[in-house]
Amino acid sequence: MDLSKRIDRAMSSAIARAQGATDPACHAPGRLAAALNYAVTPGGARIRPTICLSVARACGDDSPDLSDRAAIALELIHCASLVHDDLPAFDNADFRRGKPTVHMAYSEPLAVLTGDSLIISAFDLLAGASDTDAPRAMRLLRLLARHTGMPYGICAGQGWESESKVDLGAYHRSKTAALFVAATQMGAQAAGHEPEPWEELGARIGEAFQVADDLRDALYDEAALGKPAGQDAIHQRPSAVEEYGVQGAIKHLQDILSGAIASIPSCPGEGQLAQLVRLYAERMTPVAPVRV
Amino acid sequence: MDLSKRIDRAMSSAIARAQGATDPACHAPGRLAAALNYAVTPGGARIRPTICLSVARACGDDSPDLSDRAAIALELIHCASLVHDDLPAFDNADFRRGKPTVHMAYSEPLAVLTGDSLIISAFDLLAGASDTDAPRAMRLLRLLARHTGMPYGICAGQGWESESKVDLGAYHRSKTAALFVAATQMGAQAAGHEPEPWEELGARIGEAFQVADDLRDALYDEAALGKPAGQDAIHQRPSAVEEYGVQGAIKHLQDILSGAIASIPSCPGEGQLAQLVRLYAERMTPVAPVRV
């Protein structure tokens, strides 16, 4: 089965479970249940779970159910973080993926609860692994928590935005890189490989995405992005474009991606994985400045 | 060691870990780190972890480290739910436990992140159990997720407050009872006992707390509560006082607690546990109407 079908199927099943649709006796609040699905669709590129499953495949993918759980857990956390980041207290964004954000479509209380529920679903999904997979599932749960919460994960990354003095290294590691490191490490771990050697690949892909995101935020308009543009400048957030200029940032992006390919640990699917990173590299590099 | 010392020690250690204080190489955002501790102190009665550990003891408590993890995981979730419930979009509460709420003391973004981080810490704590405890820890993780998220947990309970037509049974089961059922079931599970027979005790204690809370909200003033009073009437929330009147609600509370004692499953510490519920019963029953 191709990766995107695998991801869609596993995501639908995770959301149906969270909505109570798999238990005929369950009566769950309908609007919150609907908001859960709204928050994870349309899927977009599903980049984190794709990376996770690609690494799992490269490592043999001997426990595909567990790999699916790891990949979807990551995407649930990513979607939760978008819902909370869009809230009026943070980015106050009205649109995301070309449609109203969750708090605009459903209300602010339901957006807070949607984020909370998606976070919990992510851990529930891994905790629901079979007994045979339990030892690996426990390690996956620890990796997910580490890269998601405090003090190393995306919560810490967001937390840095409330500090008057920012540790830029820690900020970037936790804000964007964390979930990509989680993606490579959890993919390897789900297939029974040690996660540590996969940290660098995840960190470099994460850094590349941050630079690409900075470039898109600076160069594209709202219609092209499906969300408000120019947010880094408005919120005075550190950005690669501010640091290196547009051409410098594009060069920096390409260097990072070459480093990413060079860092892939030796494994059965090494070549295929390098191919995938090259594909992302092409997609990530902005083609033409639409706005400036 | 007495239970409250055990709870304090385990809570401090969980918070220190989430703050990054246990890793000299870690650099975490200071205000979010401080807010995590602020959100879980002062401890108050620590009712849910006390019930969890009391049940674990009654069942033999053969793995005390795991019981501690279960108890603190529950309290972390409870504290997270208070931080999010106090947000302007929900109760818009300025005070809690006699001090400013987290969003008043630290800002709304940090309050959202504090709740998120505490939820993740709860799962991280259980995922950090020893390999020997792994099979039980996986079951504890599932119980925690079930009673916390969608479709059965406290997120579902809060979600019902955004519905125009409320299923009152499902609302009460998930809004308040869920974490008490989690407390009794996780206490039993941590000590290697089947969790199912412990559901009724948790549900009845949870129901009693809801009725006691409705009574306090209706009868006490802000100074006595340490938070705004009369919120049920203001937010038109369903309440036992509205349903039965004050005296009727007190009688109802006592009936529920007798039922709770009668429901305690046969176990080595049965008598001691009944004693504890009687103690809670006394504490819960309002002594005198301060406001009306």
HADDOCK unambig.tbl for C-alpha pairs under 7 A between the chains (distance, minus, plus):
assign (segid A and resid 18 and name CA) (segid B and resid 150 and name CA) 5.19 0.50 0.50
assign (segid A and resid 18 and name CA) (segid B and resid 151 and name CA) 5.50 0.50 0.50
assign (segid A and resid 19 and name CA) (segid B and resid 150 and name CA) 6.50 0.50 0.50
assign (segid A and resid 19 and name CA) (segid B and resid 151 and name CA) 5.58 0.50 0.50
assign (segid A and resid 20 and name CA) (segid B and resid 151 and name CA) 5.16 0.50 0.50
assign (segid A and resid 27 and name CA) (segid B and resid 170 and name CA) 6.75 0.50 0.50
assign (segid A and resid 28 and name CA) (segid B and resid 151 and name CA) 5.33 0.50 0.50
assign (segid A and resid 28 and name CA) (segid B and resid 156 and name CA) 6.47 0.50 0.50
assign (segid A and resid 29 and name CA) (segid B and resid 156 and name CA) 6.33 0.50 0.50
assign (segid A and resid 29 and name CA) (segid B and resid 159 and name CA) 5.82 0.50 0.50
assign (segid A and resid 29 and name CA) (segid B and resid 160 and name CA) 5.19 0.50 0.50
assign (segid A and resid 29 and name CA) (segid B and resid 163 and name CA) 6.76 0.50 0.50
assign (segid A and resid 31 and name CA) (segid B and resid 163 and name CA) 6.88 0.50 0.50
assign (segid A and resid 32 and name CA) (segid B and resid 159 and name CA) 5.80 0.50 0.50
assign (segid A and resid 89 and name CA) (segid B and resid 108 and name CA) 6.06 0.50 0.50
assign (segid A and resid 89 and name CA) (segid B and resid 109 and name CA) 5.56 0.50 0.50
assign (segid A and resid 90 and name CA) (segid B and resid 109 and name CA) 6.06 0.50 0.50
assign (segid A and resid 108 and name CA) (segid B and resid 89 and name CA) 6.05 0.50 0.50
assign (segid A and resid 109 and name CA) (segid B and resid 89 and name CA) 5.55 0.50 0.50
assign (segid A and resid 109 and name CA) (segid B and resid 90 and name CA) 6.06 0.50 0.50
assign (segid A and resid 110 and name CA) (segid B and resid 159 and name CA) 6.79 0.50 0.50
assign (segid A and resid 113 and name CA) (segid B and resid 155 and name CA) 6.09 0.50 0.50
assign (segid A and resid 116 and name CA) (segid B and resid 116 and name CA) 6.80 0.50 0.50
assign (segid A and resid 117 and name CA) (segid B and resid 149 and name CA) 4.96 0.50 0.50
assign (segid A and resid 117 and name CA) (segid B and resid 150 and name CA) 5.78 0.50 0.50
assign (segid A and resid 117 and name CA) (segid B and resid 155 and name CA) 6.39 0.50 0.50
assign (segid A and resid 120 and name CA) (segid B and resid 145 and name CA) 5.94 0.50 0.50
assign (segid A and resid 120 and name CA) (segid B and resid 149 and name CA) 5.65 0.50 0.50
assign (segid A and resid 121 and name CA) (segid B and resid 149 and name CA) 6.88 0.50 0.50
assign (segid A and resid 124 and name CA) (segid B and resid 142 and name CA) 5.90 0.50 0.50
assign (segid A and resid 124 and name CA) (segid B and resid 145 and name CA) 5.49 0.50 0.50
assign (segid A and resid 127 and name CA) (segid B and resid 138 and name CA) 5.62 0.50 0.50
assign (segid A and resid 127 and name CA) (segid B and resid 141 and name CA) 5.98 0.50 0.50
assign (segid A and resid 127 and name CA) (segid B and resid 142 and name CA) 5.74 0.50 0.50
assign (segid A and resid 128 and name CA) (segid B and resid 142 and name CA) 6.74 0.50 0.50
assign (segid A and resid 134 and name CA) (segid B and resid 135 and name CA) 6.97 0.50 0.50
assign (segid A and resid 135 and name CA) (segid B and resid 134 and name CA) 6.97 0.50 0.50
assign (segid A and resid 138 and name CA) (segid B and resid 127 and name CA) 5.63 0.50 0.50
assign (segid A and resid 141 and name CA) (segid B and resid 127 and name CA) 5.97 0.50 0.50
assign (segid A and resid 142 and name CA) (segid B and resid 124 and name CA) 5.89 0.50 0.50
assign (segid A and resid 142 and name CA) (segid B and resid 127 and name CA) 5.73 0.50 0.50
assign (segid A and resid 142 and name CA) (segid B and resid 128 and name CA) 6.74 0.50 0.50
assign (segid A and resid 145 and name CA) (segid B and resid 120 and name CA) 5.94 0.50 0.50
assign (segid A and resid 145 and name CA) (segid B and resid 124 and name CA) 5.49 0.50 0.50
assign (segid A and resid 149 and name CA) (segid B and resid 117 and name CA) 4.96 0.50 0.50
assign (segid A and resid 149 and name CA) (segid B and resid 120 and name CA) 5.65 0.50 0.50
assign (segid A and resid 149 and name CA) (segid B and resid 121 and name CA) 6.89 0.50 0.50
assign (segid A and resid 150 and name CA) (segid B and resid 18 and name CA) 5.20 0.50 0.50
assign (segid A and resid 150 and name CA) (segid B and resid 19 and name CA) 6.51 0.50 0.50
assign (segid A and resid 150 and name CA) (segid B and resid 117 and name CA) 5.78 0.50 0.50
assign (segid A and resid 151 and name CA) (segid B and resid 18 and name CA) 5.51 0.50 0.50
assign (segid A and resid 151 and name CA) (segid B and resid 19 and name CA) 5.58 0.50 0.50
assign (segid A and resid 151 and name CA) (segid B and resid 20 and name CA) 5.19 0.50 0.50
assign (segid A and resid 151 and name CA) (segid B and resid 28 and name CA) 5.34 0.50 0.50
assign (segid A and resid 155 and name CA) (segid B and resid 113 and name CA) 6.08 0.50 0.50
assign (segid A and resid 155 and name CA) (segid B and resid 117 and name CA) 6.38 0.50 0.50
assign (segid A and resid 156 and name CA) (segid B and resid 28 and name CA) 6.48 0.50 0.50
assign (segid A and resid 156 and name CA) (segid B and resid 29 and name CA) 6.32 0.50 0.50
assign (segid A and resid 159 and name CA) (segid B and resid 29 and name CA) 5.81 0.50 0.50
assign (segid A and resid 159 and name CA) (segid B and resid 32 and name CA) 5.79 0.50 0.50
assign (segid A and resid 159 and name CA) (segid B and resid 110 and name CA) 6.80 0.50 0.50
assign (segid A and resid 160 and name CA) (segid B and resid 29 and name CA) 5.19 0.50 0.50
assign (segid A and resid 163 and name CA) (segid B and resid 29 and name CA) 6.75 0.50 0.50
assign (segid A and resid 163 and name CA) (segid B and resid 31 and name CA) 6.86 0.50 0.50
assign (segid A and resid 170 and name CA) (segid B and resid 27 and name CA) 6.74 0.50 0.50
